[in-house]
Amino acid sequence: ATLFHVMPTIVTRVYSPGLATAVVLFYPVAIWAYYGAWQDGVLSVRVGVLSGLFGALLMAAPIVLLKVRSHR
């Protein structure tokens, strides 16, 4: 949501499809999930950082694969 909808909208000042869904749906659900994990005692700073990095890698994987494919 952040890398593909919010950031492009801020940088280009042009509405990005999915921005409303990101703000209204994805952010609240993610905050709720992290809060629940924190309440259950399973969320530490290390786990939070690793989950953020893993999520970013998952989101970047299709773009990297498309770039690699186009260079063949």
N, C-alpha and C positions, 0 to 999 in steps of 0.2 A: 504494500500500500504506500509506504513512504517513498521508496525509490522509483516506483512506476507511475504514481498518481499525484502525490502531494508535492514532491520536489520539482517535477516538470512544470506543474502549475505555478509554483512560486517563482521559478527561474524564468519561464517564458511569459508568464502572466496570461496564459491561454488555458481555458478550462480543459482538463484532461478527463476523458470518460472514465468513470470508476471512482472519481474523487469523492462523490457523495457516499458511495458504498463504503469506501475506505474509512471515511470519518465517522459515519453513522453506524456501521456494522463491525468492521474489522478491528478498529482501535478499542471500542468498548469490550468486545469479546476477548481480545488479547489481554487487556488490563484486568478483566475479571478472572481469566485463567491464571495470570501471574499472581494476582492477589490471593486466589484460592490456594495456589501452590505455596505461597509465603505463609498463609494461615496454617497449612498442614505441616509446615516445617521442612519442606523439601526444596525450597528455593533459597539458594545462597547466592552471593555475588558471582561466584565462579560459575554456577549453573546458569544464572541469568545471562552472563556474558557469552558462555558457550552456546546457549540456545539462540541468542541473537546472531552470532557468527554463523551457526549452522543454518539458520533460516535465510540469511543473506546469501550463503553459498547455494542453497537450494533454488533461490529465486534467480541467481546469476547463471546457473547451469544451462538452461535452455538458450540463453543469449550467447554464451560461450560456444555451445555446440553449433549454433547457427553460424557464428563467425568462422569456426573451424571448417565447417562444411562448405562455406562459400569460398574459402581459400584453396580448395582442391582443384 
